[in-house]
Amino acid sequence: MVPITVLIGLFVSPIFAAALPVLERATPLSFDAGSIQEPVATAYDWISGYVSEFPIHSSCNTSERAEIYQGLQEAVLIAQHAKEHIQILTTQVLVHGNNSELFKKYFGAGPTGPVLGWYDKIATANRAGVLFRCDDPDQNCATQDNIVGEGLVEHHADGYHGCVELAAGENYTLAASNSATLSYFAIEAYAYDIAVPGEGCLGKPVEKEDDGHGHGAASSSSSSSMTESTTSSTTATAAPASTTSINPTRVVQVPATTSSATLAQETAGKECHTHADGTLHCV
């Protein structure tokens, strides 16, 4: 015989079950897998922030901007070729040196590494933080003349003869950080390899040049002899009769007796500029 309590339980259970709300069966902590986004790993971009073009400030007008841009492009082109000339035509060997006569002419027995570094910096370095502008609002342009050279590229020797003598002297290691040497080598390498292949356009160098810069005693043995020459000038009274300098453009020789009127006639219709040593070049 079934106990009365069991019968009551069987009778009451369906009533309670019907009274309770119907809940959706679900596993604990159930979720929609499609609503969860998996974290995406951010790839490391090692060239983030690299700027390939030189920024030019809005203070430069259209003509100035075009002139600066063209000059910078040419500088990059010549620096890039100077680097390639060294990489292709030099074989830095402990005993035999390198095979580029042009490199030895300007840098002596010095290593190629420092020279390559300076040219590579001009050709491909990050331009971020560099700004070319045509005004000087804070008057700091004159106080920041050696930032690009990192305090290392200096005036150890100037002029064609000064650079060649520096490379041939006992202080030839300074040639790799001499601003004039870096310029002369890059220009002559481009002229000899590209502009006038196999010939170049060195021109006829004069005996000595003096740019008016003072060089330290450790610079080169040529500095004292260079200061003995007379600085060329475009004025009628200051320039010696035979003063010229190496330049791929036309060189205007200014004799000591040249008057202002004669000079004006000679340079008429030409684009002229005066270099730091006073030499007037016209194209």
Protein Blocks (a to p, Z undefined) as FASTA:
>chain_A
ZZfklmmmmmmmmmmmmmpccdddddehiacfklpccdddddddfkgoiafbdcddfkbc
fklmmmmmmmmmmmmmmmmmmmmmmmmmpccdfklopabfklmmmnojadfklmmmmmmm
mmmpcfehiacdfbdfkopmmmmmmlmnnomaccfbgcjklmmmmmmmmklmmmmmgfkl
mmmmmmmmmmmmmmmgokbpnbjadfbdcehiacdfklpmklmmmmmpccddfbfklpcf
klccddfbdcddddfklcfklmmmmmgoiacdddfkopacdZZ
